[in-house]
Amino acid sequence: MKMALKTLALSLSLACGVALAQNKPVTFKFANFAGPTAYLTQGMYEPLAKDIEKDSQGTLKIKIYSGASLAKADEVFDAVRRGLVDMGWGVTGYMPGRFKAADIPEIPFQARTIKEASTGIWRLHEAGLMDGFEDVKVFALVSSGILTAHSTEKIQSLDDLKGQRMRAAGPLASASVEALGIIPVGLPVTQTAENLSKKILRGSLNDWNALYTWQVLDFVPWHIDAPMGSGTVFLVINKRSFDKLPEAAKSALKKHGGANFIDRWSNGLENENQRLRKMLEDNPAHTIITPSDADIERWSKMVQPVVDHWTGSTENGPKIWQVYSDAIQEVRKAE
């Protein structure tokens, strides 16, 4: 009798242990090259992770590794693809030539807001036109903040930067800058401040948030507030990691990703960018120049040959441009 009770107790104990093990959440490693106090970390990814965890019904935990501790900015995509990390974010422009359609938002003077560009990018993905993401699970594809031009020396116009070296990440960003008579230098944002400090660069294309996040602001007191394009931002998941998840975890990721992520990302980052721009506007050490509509139109015409060449030499180029442009106009009309 005692032996039977002991056997029963052991069976119950093992059963409970299995149940506890089964109820233990899966932990996702999230590669984040932004610093631990950056807006994207504290204002975007940490709240996002908490919401996903909550909706996963305790089946998923997302651990964010900030400051490029798991992968550098230009290494995140491959780290996720290979399964070195489960999830991460990056910018396609840091890997030039790899994602053709994703280059399109880099064209200046098109999208004026993050939502316009983000909607265009996601529409390309929905239409099956966004190449290069076949080996990963796409959580979201959105736009970086709309870039503006920043200079170490006094300028009144983009024309004043002709012949000068400016950071411009991405092939179409570089081609567009060159069309304006400026010398493009392709660098990840993480290397911008150092190159400005050494006077290797005269200026840089960054959104307002990046100026603060990457210490670029210390070197550029002059700013041209023209929509100088943006970059495609990806949030991707390793396919094998995703496939192994419980259904509740998969559902939570789907709920907060895709088209559902656009408003969260666009509204949050746009509000932060405008807040930071206002801080600079009120700072007497900084000068923000807003170009005239005539200047924007003139510069846009200078860049048009870049668009024509890209659409003419890229598979599905005209269709990609049309889908992206139509989405921008649709958002603009609705606002």
C-alpha atoms as a printed R data frame, in Angstrom:
    type eleno elety resid chain resno      x      y       z
1   ATOM     1    CA   MET     A     1  0.000  0.000   0.000
2   ATOM     2    CA   LYS     A     2  2.763  2.428   0.934
3   ATOM     3    CA   MET     A     3  4.638  1.547  -2.226
4   ATOM     4    CA   ALA     A     4  1.498  2.231  -4.283
5   ATOM     5    CA   LEU     A     5  1.054  5.627  -2.619
6   ATOM     6    CA   LYS     A     6  4.692  6.491  -3.244
7   ATOM     7    CA   THR     A     7  4.337  5.488  -6.888
8   ATOM     8    CA   LEU     A     8  1.188  7.615  -7.206
9   ATOM     9    CA   ALA     A     9  2.896 10.587  -5.557
10  ATOM    10    CA   LEU     A    10  5.880 10.270  -7.875
11  ATOM    11    CA   SER     A    11  3.600 10.098 -10.931
12  ATOM    12    CA   LEU     A    12  1.710 13.203  -9.809
13  ATOM    13    CA   SER     A    13  4.974 15.011  -9.180
14  ATOM    14    CA   LEU     A    14  6.290 14.151 -12.642
15  ATOM    15    CA   ALA     A    15  2.981 15.160 -14.218
16  ATOM    16    CA   CYS     A    16  3.075 18.514 -12.445
17  ATOM    17    CA   GLY     A    17  6.671 19.004 -13.538
18  ATOM    18    CA   VAL     A    18  5.770 18.358 -17.160
19  ATOM    19    CA   ALA     A    19  2.806 20.732 -16.892
20  ATOM    20    CA   LEU     A    20  5.020 23.476 -15.424
21  ATOM    21    CA   ALA     A    21  7.586 22.920 -18.146
22  ATOM    22    CA   GLN     A    22  4.882 23.124 -20.784
23  ATOM    23    CA   ASN     A    23  3.527 26.341 -19.262
24  ATOM    24    CA   LYS     A    24  6.953 27.984 -19.199
25  ATOM    25    CA   PRO     A    25  7.010 30.824 -21.755
26  ATOM    26    CA   VAL     A    26  9.275 30.695 -24.771
27  ATOM    27    CA   THR     A    27 11.901 33.451 -24.598
28  ATOM    28    CA   PHE     A    28 12.670 35.398 -27.764
29  ATOM    29    CA   LYS     A    29 16.008 37.215 -28.044
30  ATOM    30    CA   PHE     A    30 15.363 40.585 -29.714
31  ATOM    31    CA   ALA     A    31 18.382 42.317 -31.293
32  ATOM    32    CA   ASN     A    32 18.166 46.094 -30.860
33  ATOM    33    CA   PHE     A    33 21.115 48.243 -31.921
34  ATOM    34    CA   ALA     A    34 19.614 51.384 -30.349
35  ATOM    35    CA   GLY     A    35 20.841 52.245 -26.862
36  ATOM    36    CA   PRO     A    36 18.926 51.250 -23.717
37  ATOM    37    CA   THR     A    37 17.645 54.808 -23.122
38  ATOM    38    CA   ALA     A    38 16.824 55.655 -26.759
39  ATOM    39    CA   TYR     A    39 13.254 56.470 -27.721
40  ATOM    40    CA   LEU     A    40 12.981 53.440 -29.982
41  ATOM    41    CA   THR     A    41 13.964 51.220 -27.070
42  ATOM    42    CA   GLN     A    42 11.906 52.741 -24.260
43  ATOM    43    CA   GLY     A    43  9.121 54.337 -26.283
44  ATOM    44    CA   MET     A    44  8.578 51.720 -28.955
45  ATOM    45    CA   TYR     A    45 10.103 48.258 -28.543
46  ATOM    46    CA   GLU     A    46  9.733 47.770 -24.791
47  ATOM    47    CA   PRO     A    47  6.002 48.682 -24.773
48  ATOM    48    CA   LEU     A    48  5.503 46.564 -27.900
49  ATOM    49    CA   ALA     A    49  7.151 43.570 -26.231
50  ATOM    50    CA   LYS     A    50  4.956 43.954 -23.150
51  ATOM    51    CA   ASP     A    51  1.768 44.083 -25.235
52  ATOM    52    CA   ILE     A    52  2.768 40.997 -27.199
53  ATOM    53    CA   GLU     A    53  3.657 39.123 -24.021
54  ATOM    54    CA   LYS     A    54  0.316 40.035 -22.469
55  ATOM    55    CA   ASP     A    55 -1.664 38.856 -25.492
56  ATOM    56    CA   SER     A    56  0.378 35.646 -25.738
57  ATOM    57    CA   GLN     A    57 -1.363 34.430 -22.558
58  ATOM    58    CA   GLY     A    58  1.964 33.798 -20.862
59  ATOM    59    CA   THR     A    59  3.420 31.692 -23.683
60  ATOM    60    CA   LEU     A    60  6.006 34.214 -24.947
61  ATOM    61    CA   LYS     A    61  8.605 36.465 -23.352
62  ATOM    62    CA   ILE     A    62 10.625 38.925 -25.437
63  ATOM    63    CA   LYS     A    63 14.012 39.864 -24.022
64  ATOM    64    CA   ILE     A    64 15.458 42.960 -25.654
65  ATOM    65    CA   TYR     A    65 19.235 43.196 -26.018
66  ATOM    66    CA   SER     A    66 20.047 46.856 -26.680
67  ATOM    67    CA   GLY     A    67 23.139 48.719 -27.813
68  ATOM    68    CA   ALA     A    68 24.073 46.204 -30.539
69  ATOM    69    CA   SER     A    69 25.053 43.691 -27.876
70  ATOM    70    CA   LEU     A    70 23.807 40.802 -30.037
71  ATOM    71    CA   ALA     A    71 24.327 42.164 -33.556
72  ATOM    72    CA   LYS     A    72 25.530 45.377 -35.178
73  ATOM    73    CA   ALA     A    73 23.122 47.490 -37.210
74  ATOM    74    CA   ASP     A    74 24.152 45.947 -40.533
75  ATOM    75    CA   GLU     A    75 24.254 42.407 -39.099
76  ATOM    76    CA   VAL     A    76 20.782 42.092 -37.587
77  ATOM    77    CA   PHE     A    77 19.003 40.680 -40.620
78  ATOM    78    CA   ASP     A    78 21.452 37.825 -41.098
79  ATOM    79    CA   ALA     A    79 21.575 37.158 -37.365
80  ATOM    80    CA   VAL     A    80 17.806 36.621 -37.419
81  ATOM    81    CA   ARG     A    81 17.864 34.651 -40.672
82  ATOM    82    CA   ARG     A    82 20.498 32.257 -39.324
83  ATOM    83    CA   GLY     A    83 18.794 31.877 -35.953
84  ATOM    84    CA   LEU     A    84 21.515 33.543 -33.893
85  ATOM    85    CA   VAL     A    85 18.699 35.710 -32.530
86  ATOM    86    CA   ASP     A    86 14.948 35.162 -32.706
87  ATOM    87    CA   MET     A    87 13.814 38.635 -33.649
88  ATOM    88    CA   GLY     A    88 15.332 42.008 -34.454
89  ATOM    89    CA   TRP     A    89 15.075 45.259 -36.349
90  ATOM    90    CA   GLY     A    90 17.229 47.073 -38.846
91  ATOM    91    CA   VAL     A    91 17.345 49.328 -41.889
92  ATOM    92    CA   THR     A    92 17.625 47.879 -45.398
93  ATOM    93    CA   GLY     A    93 19.821 50.775 -46.546
94  ATOM    94    CA   TYR     A    94 22.664 49.418 -44.411
95  ATOM    95    CA   MET     A    95 22.851 46.464 -46.841
96  ATOM    96    CA   PRO     A    96 22.903 48.199 -50.247
97  ATOM    97    CA   GLY     A    97 21.837 46.157 -53.249
98  ATOM    98    CA   ARG     A    98 20.149 43.434 -51.232
99  ATOM    99    CA   PHE     A    99 16.541 44.696 -51.093
100 ATOM   100    CA   LYS     A   100 15.657 46.397 -54.362
101 ATOM   101    CA   ALA     A   101 12.068 47.511 -53.738
102 ATOM   102    CA   ALA     A   102 12.907 48.590 -50.194
103 ATOM   103    CA   ASP     A   103 15.140 51.336 -51.611
104 ATOM   104    CA   ILE     A   104 12.171 53.307 -52.981
105 ATOM   105    CA   PRO     A   105 11.443 55.429 -49.833
106 ATOM   106    CA   GLU     A   106 14.975 56.846 -50.075
107 ATOM   107    CA   ILE     A   107 13.865 59.134 -52.932
108 ATOM   108    CA   PRO     A   108 13.554 62.675 -51.499
109 ATOM   109    CA   PHE     A   109 10.576 65.037 -51.774
110 ATOM   110    CA   GLN     A   110  7.955 62.243 -51.972
111 ATOM   111    CA   ALA     A   111  6.547 61.061 -48.625
112 ATOM   112    CA   ARG     A   112  6.139 63.896 -46.148
113 ATOM   113    CA   THR     A   113  5.237 61.797 -43.118
114 ATOM   114    CA   ILE     A   114  6.251 58.470 -41.633
115 ATOM   115    CA   LYS     A   115  2.724 57.145 -42.105
116 ATOM   116    CA   GLU     A   116  2.720 57.971 -45.815
117 ATOM   117    CA   ALA     A   117  5.997 56.161 -46.396
118 ATOM   118    CA   SER     A   118  5.172 53.265 -44.055
119 ATOM   119    CA   THR     A   119  1.853 52.632 -45.792
120 ATOM   120    CA   GLY     A   120  3.593 52.630 -49.153
121 ATOM   121    CA   ILE     A   121  6.215 50.162 -47.944
122 ATOM   122    CA   TRP     A   122  3.627 47.777 -46.494
123 ATOM   123    CA   ARG     A   123  1.500 47.945 -49.646
124 ATOM   124    CA   LEU     A   124  4.546 46.788 -51.614
125 ATOM   125    CA   HIS     A   125  4.898 43.824 -49.267
126 ATOM   126    CA   GLU     A   126  1.203 42.985 -49.555
127 ATOM   127    CA   ALA     A   127  1.474 43.125 -53.347
128 ATOM   128    CA   GLY     A   128  4.367 40.647 -53.313
129 ATOM   129    CA   LEU     A   129  6.778 43.279 -54.631
130 ATOM   130    CA   MET     A   130  9.078 43.535 -51.605
131 ATOM   131    CA   ASP     A   131 12.005 41.263 -52.409
132 ATOM   132    CA   GLY     A   132 14.675 39.868 -50.085
133 ATOM   133    CA   PHE     A   133 12.535 38.767 -47.137
134 ATOM   134    CA   GLU     A   134 11.766 35.210 -48.237
135 ATOM   135    CA   ASP     A   135 13.999 33.571 -45.595
136 ATOM   136    CA   VAL     A   136 12.474 35.289 -42.561
137 ATOM   137    CA   LYS     A   137  9.059 35.854 -41.009
138 ATOM   138    CA   VAL     A   138  8.171 39.506 -41.546
139 ATOM   139    CA   PHE     A   139  6.667 41.084 -38.430
140 ATOM   140    CA   ALA     A   140  6.546 44.584 -39.914
141 ATOM   141    CA   LEU     A   141  7.983 46.770 -42.662
142 ATOM   142    CA   VAL     A   142  7.749 50.505 -42.029
143 ATOM   143    CA   SER     A   143  9.563 53.759 -42.720
144 ATOM   144    CA   SER     A   144 12.243 55.423 -40.677
145 ATOM   145    CA   GLY     A   145 11.638 59.014 -39.689
146 ATOM   146    CA   ILE     A   146 11.569 61.367 -42.667
147 ATOM   147    CA   LEU     A   147 15.135 62.547 -43.165
148 ATOM   148    CA   THR     A   148 16.183 66.158 -43.157
149 ATOM   149    CA   ALA     A   149 19.565 67.706 -44.004
150 ATOM   150    CA   HIS     A   150 22.001 68.823 -41.306
151 ATOM   151    CA   SER     A   151 25.260 70.705 -41.641
152 ATOM   152    CA   THR     A   152 28.317 71.436 -39.531
153 ATOM   153    CA   GLU     A   153 28.587 74.897 -41.126
154 ATOM   154    CA   LYS     A   154 26.169 77.682 -41.969
155 ATOM   155    CA   ILE     A   155 23.837 76.933 -44.863
156 ATOM   156    CA   GLN     A   156 20.687 78.575 -46.177
157 ATOM   157    CA   SER     A   157 19.812 75.946 -48.782
158 ATOM   158    CA   LEU     A   158 20.693 72.477 -50.028
159 ATOM   159    CA   ASP     A   159 22.503 74.327 -52.811
160 ATOM   160    CA   ASP     A   160 25.108 75.396 -50.229
161 ATOM   161    CA   LEU     A   161 26.087 71.737 -49.765
162 ATOM   162    CA   LYS     A   162 27.143 71.230 -53.381
163 ATOM   163    CA   GLY     A   163 30.565 69.642 -53.573
164 ATOM   164    CA   GLN     A   164 30.476 68.717 -49.871
165 ATOM   165    CA   ARG     A   165 30.531 65.230 -48.334
166 ATOM   166    CA   MET     A   166 27.236 64.170 -46.727
167 ATOM   167    CA   ARG     A   167 26.205 60.940 -45.045
168 ATOM   168    CA   ALA     A   168 23.434 59.237 -47.025
169 ATOM   169    CA   ALA     A   169 22.677 55.588 -46.281
170 ATOM   170    CA   GLY     A   170 21.248 53.529 -49.138
171 ATOM   171    CA   PRO     A   171 21.755 53.410 -52.917
172 ATOM   172    CA   LEU     A   172 18.853 55.655 -53.949
173 ATOM   173    CA   ALA     A   173 19.586 58.125 -51.155
174 ATOM   174    CA   SER     A   174 23.172 58.320 -52.392
175 ATOM   175    CA   ALA     A   175 22.132 58.675 -56.038
176 ATOM   176    CA   SER     A   176 19.632 61.412 -55.133
177 ATOM   177    CA   VAL     A   177 22.172 63.350 -53.090
178 ATOM   178    CA   GLU     A   178 24.629 63.086 -55.975
179 ATOM   179    CA   ALA     A   179 21.972 64.407 -58.380
180 ATOM   180    CA   LEU     A   180 21.785 67.497 -56.168
181 ATOM   181    CA   GLY     A   181 25.528 68.037 -56.584
182 ATOM   182    CA   ILE     A   182 26.422 66.732 -53.127
183 ATOM   183    CA   ILE     A   183 28.998 63.973 -52.512
184 ATOM   184    CA   PRO     A   184 27.266 61.003 -50.809
185 ATOM   185    CA   VAL     A   185 29.038 58.910 -48.179
186 ATOM   186    CA   GLY     A   186 27.316 55.649 -47.220
187 ATOM   187    CA   LEU     A   187 27.491 55.069 -43.474
188 ATOM   188    CA   PRO     A   188 25.297 53.468 -40.818
189 ATOM   189    CA   VAL     A   189 23.864 56.074 -38.466
190 ATOM   190    CA   THR     A   190 25.994 54.633 -35.656
191 ATOM   191    CA   GLN     A   191 29.156 55.940 -37.374
192 ATOM   192    CA   THR     A   192 27.877 59.393 -38.301
193 ATOM   193    CA   ALA     A   193 28.889 61.422 -35.239
194 ATOM   194    CA   GLU     A   194 32.453 60.136 -35.322
195 ATOM   195    CA   ASN     A   195 32.883 61.076 -38.975
196 ATOM   196    CA   LEU     A   196 31.363 64.507 -38.406
197 ATOM   197    CA   SER     A   197 33.701 65.101 -35.474
198 ATOM   198    CA   LYS     A   198 36.704 64.254 -37.644
199 ATOM   199    CA   LYS     A   199 35.403 66.604 -40.369
200 ATOM   200    CA   ILE     A   200 35.272 63.720 -42.833
201 ATOM   201    CA   LEU     A   201 31.644 64.735 -43.351
202 ATOM   202    CA   ARG     A   202 30.228 68.233 -43.821
203 ATOM   203    CA   GLY     A   203 26.695 67.079 -43.139
204 ATOM   204    CA   SER     A   204 24.274 64.214 -42.753
205 ATOM   205    CA   LEU     A   205 20.767 63.074 -43.626
206 ATOM   206    CA   ASN     A   206 18.937 62.047 -40.448
207 ATOM   207    CA   ASP     A   207 15.511 62.336 -38.901
208 ATOM   208    CA   TRP     A   208 15.211 64.528 -35.798
209 ATOM   209    CA   ASN     A   209 15.136 61.541 -33.464
210 ATOM   210    CA   ALA     A   210 18.402 60.150 -34.853
211 ATOM   211    CA   LEU     A   211 20.159 63.454 -34.175
212 ATOM   212    CA   TYR     A   212 19.639 62.909 -30.463
213 ATOM   213    CA   THR     A   213 19.884 59.114 -30.334
214 ATOM   214    CA   TRP     A   214 23.270 58.912 -32.083
215 ATOM   215    CA   GLN     A   215 24.837 62.170 -30.785
216 ATOM   216    CA   VAL     A   216 24.825 63.700 -34.269
217 ATOM   217    CA   LEU     A   217 23.315 66.879 -32.818
218 ATOM   218    CA   ASP     A   218 26.618 67.828 -31.179
219 ATOM   219    CA   PHE     A   219 28.111 68.651 -34.584
220 ATOM   220    CA   VAL     A   220 25.296 70.039 -36.776
221 ATOM   221    CA   PRO     A   221 23.758 73.385 -35.746
222 ATOM   222    CA   TRP     A   222 22.310 74.091 -39.219
223 ATOM   223    CA   HIS     A   223 19.252 72.236 -40.544
224 ATOM   224    CA   ILE     A   224 17.266 72.202 -43.806
225 ATOM   225    CA   ASP     A   225 13.736 70.972 -43.104
226 ATOM   226    CA   ALA     A   226 12.943 69.375 -46.456
227 ATOM   227    CA   PRO     A   227 11.606 65.793 -46.833
228 ATOM   228    CA   MET     A   228 14.809 64.048 -47.921
229 ATOM   229    CA   GLY     A   229 13.364 60.560 -48.118
230 ATOM   230    CA   SER     A   230 13.529 57.800 -45.532
231 ATOM   231    CA   GLY     A   231 14.682 54.228 -45.099
232 ATOM   232    CA   THR     A   232 12.804 50.947 -44.925
233 ATOM   233    CA   VAL     A   233 12.818 49.595 -41.394
234 ATOM   234    CA   PHE     A   234 12.264 45.874 -40.925
235 ATOM   235    CA   LEU     A   235 11.199 43.890 -37.879
236 ATOM   236    CA   VAL     A   236 11.742 40.229 -38.670
237 ATOM   237    CA   ILE     A   237 11.528 36.866 -36.909
238 ATOM   238    CA   ASN     A   238 13.463 33.677 -37.497
239 ATOM   239    CA   LYS     A   239 11.129 31.278 -39.309
240 ATOM   240    CA   ARG     A   240 12.041 28.238 -37.226
241 ATOM   241    CA   SER     A   241 11.618 30.176 -33.992
242 ATOM   242    CA   PHE     A   242  8.181 31.363 -35.107
243 ATOM   243    CA   ASP     A   243  7.023 27.935 -36.273
244 ATOM   244    CA   LYS     A   244  7.844 26.371 -32.892
245 ATOM   245    CA   LEU     A   245  5.720 28.876 -30.958
246 ATOM   246    CA   PRO     A   246  2.399 27.975 -29.321
247 ATOM   247    CA   GLU     A   247 -0.616 29.259 -31.236
248 ATOM   248    CA   ALA     A   248 -1.320 31.931 -28.611
249 ATOM   249    CA   ALA     A   249  2.142 33.397 -29.123
250 ATOM   250    CA   LYS     A   250  1.806 33.332 -32.910
251 ATOM   251    CA   SER     A   251 -1.571 35.061 -32.655
252 ATOM   252    CA   ALA     A   252 -0.137 37.770 -30.395
253 ATOM   253    CA   LEU     A   253  2.684 38.510 -32.835
254 ATOM   254    CA   LYS     A   254  0.244 38.657 -35.750
255 ATOM   255    CA   LYS     A   255 -2.103 40.916 -33.803
256 ATOM   256    CA   HIS     A   256  0.568 43.554 -33.213
257 ATOM   257    CA   GLY     A   257  2.457 43.195 -36.505
258 ATOM   258    CA   GLY     A   258  1.796 43.817 -40.182
259 ATOM   259    CA   ALA     A   259 -0.613 46.596 -41.108
260 ATOM   260    CA   ASN     A   260 -1.642 46.826 -37.442
261 ATOM   261    CA   PHE     A   261  1.838 48.077 -36.554
262 ATOM   262    CA   ILE     A   262  1.777 51.043 -38.939
263 ATOM   263    CA   ASP     A   263 -0.240 53.434 -36.759
264 ATOM   264    CA   ARG     A   264  1.641 52.507 -33.593
265 ATOM   265    CA   TRP     A   265  4.996 53.075 -35.263
266 ATOM   266    CA   SER     A   266  4.073 56.111 -37.370
267 ATOM   267    CA   ASN     A   267  2.201 58.041 -34.680
268 ATOM   268    CA   GLY     A   268  4.754 57.297 -31.972
269 ATOM   269    CA   LEU     A   269  7.853 58.148 -33.997
270 ATOM   270    CA   GLU     A   270  6.244 61.153 -35.718
271 ATOM   271    CA   ASN     A   271  5.201 62.673 -32.387
272 ATOM   272    CA   GLU     A   272  8.685 62.139 -31.001
273 ATOM   273    CA   ASN     A   273 10.297 63.674 -34.071
274 ATOM   274    CA   GLN     A   274  8.082 66.749 -33.903
275 ATOM   275    CA   ARG     A   275  8.755 67.138 -30.178
276 ATOM   276    CA   LEU     A   276 12.495 67.067 -30.803
277 ATOM   277    CA   ARG     A   277 12.231 69.440 -33.755
278 ATOM   278    CA   LYS     A   278 10.400 71.946 -31.539
279 ATOM   279    CA   MET     A   279 13.216 71.702 -28.986
280 ATOM   280    CA   LEU     A   280 15.723 72.639 -31.679
281 ATOM   281    CA   GLU     A   281 13.499 75.421 -32.972
282 ATOM   282    CA   ASP     A   282 13.536 76.935 -29.491
283 ATOM   283    CA   ASN     A   283 17.301 76.483 -29.119
284 ATOM   284    CA   PRO     A   284 19.217 79.651 -30.135
285 ATOM   285    CA   ALA     A   285 22.293 77.566 -30.945
286 ATOM   286    CA   HIS     A   286 20.440 75.925 -33.827
287 ATOM   287    CA   THR     A   287 18.918 77.274 -37.037
288 ATOM   288    CA   ILE     A   288 16.191 75.481 -39.003
289 ATOM   289    CA   ILE     A   289 15.606 76.593 -42.586
290 ATOM   290    CA   THR     A   290 12.304 75.705 -44.282
291 ATOM   291    CA   PRO     A   291 12.738 75.776 -48.077
292 ATOM   292    CA   SER     A   292 10.159 77.341 -50.382
293 ATOM   293    CA   ASP     A   293  7.816 75.225 -52.481
294 ATOM   294    CA   ALA     A   294  9.703 76.493 -55.540
295 ATOM   295    CA   ASP     A   295 12.982 75.134 -54.178
296 ATOM   296    CA   ILE     A   296 11.385 71.774 -53.374
297 ATOM   297    CA   GLU     A   297  9.980 71.565 -56.909
298 ATOM   298    CA   ARG     A   298 13.345 72.510 -58.445
299 ATOM   299    CA   TRP     A   299 15.249 69.924 -56.387
300 ATOM   300    CA   SER     A   300 12.618 67.292 -57.121
301 ATOM   301    CA   LYS     A   301 13.159 67.812 -60.868
302 ATOM   302    CA   MET     A   302 16.910 67.385 -60.343
303 ATOM   303    CA   VAL     A   303 16.261 64.020 -58.678
304 ATOM   304    CA   GLN     A   304 13.712 62.780 -61.252
305 ATOM   305    CA   PRO     A   305 16.394 61.169 -63.480
306 ATOM   306    CA   VAL     A   306 17.298 58.928 -60.530
307 ATOM   307    CA   VAL     A   307 13.666 57.744 -60.347
308 ATOM   308    CA   ASP     A   308 13.518 57.228 -64.107
309 ATOM   309    CA   HIS     A   309 16.734 55.208 -64.170
310 ATOM   310    CA   TRP     A   310 15.704 53.055 -61.219
311 ATOM   311    CA   THR     A   311 12.231 52.251 -62.517
312 ATOM   312    CA   GLY     A   312 13.602 51.560 -65.978
313 ATOM   313    CA   SER     A   313 16.381 49.234 -64.823
314 ATOM   314    CA   THR     A   314 14.612 47.366 -61.998
315 ATOM   315    CA   GLU     A   315 12.288 44.416 -62.445
316 ATOM   316    CA   ASN     A   316  8.706 45.602 -61.786
317 ATOM   317    CA   GLY     A   317 10.184 49.090 -61.303
318 ATOM   318    CA   PRO     A   318  7.229 51.087 -62.718
319 ATOM   319    CA   LYS     A   319  4.728 48.992 -60.749
320 ATOM   320    CA   ILE     A   320  6.717 49.378 -57.518
321 ATOM   321    CA   TRP     A   321  6.831 53.138 -57.978
322 ATOM   322    CA   GLN     A   322  3.112 53.279 -58.777
323 ATOM   323    CA   VAL     A   323  2.037 51.217 -55.753
324 ATOM   324    CA   TYR     A   324  4.239 53.275 -53.429
325 ATOM   325    CA   SER     A   325  3.132 56.632 -54.889
326 ATOM   326    CA   ASP     A   326 -0.569 55.699 -54.845
327 ATOM   327    CA   ALA     A   327 -0.358 54.726 -51.165
328 ATOM   328    CA   ILE     A   328  1.224 58.078 -50.308
329 ATOM   329    CA   GLN     A   329 -1.563 59.974 -52.075
330 ATOM   330    CA   GLU     A   330 -4.217 57.824 -50.427
331 ATOM   331    CA   VAL     A   331 -2.907 58.576 -46.938
332 ATOM   332    CA   ARG     A   332 -2.449 62.265 -47.742
333 ATOM   333    CA   LYS     A   333 -6.043 62.615 -48.940
334 ATOM   334    CA   ALA     A   334 -7.383 60.848 -45.860
335 ATOM   335    CA   GLU     A   335 -5.606 63.131 -43.403
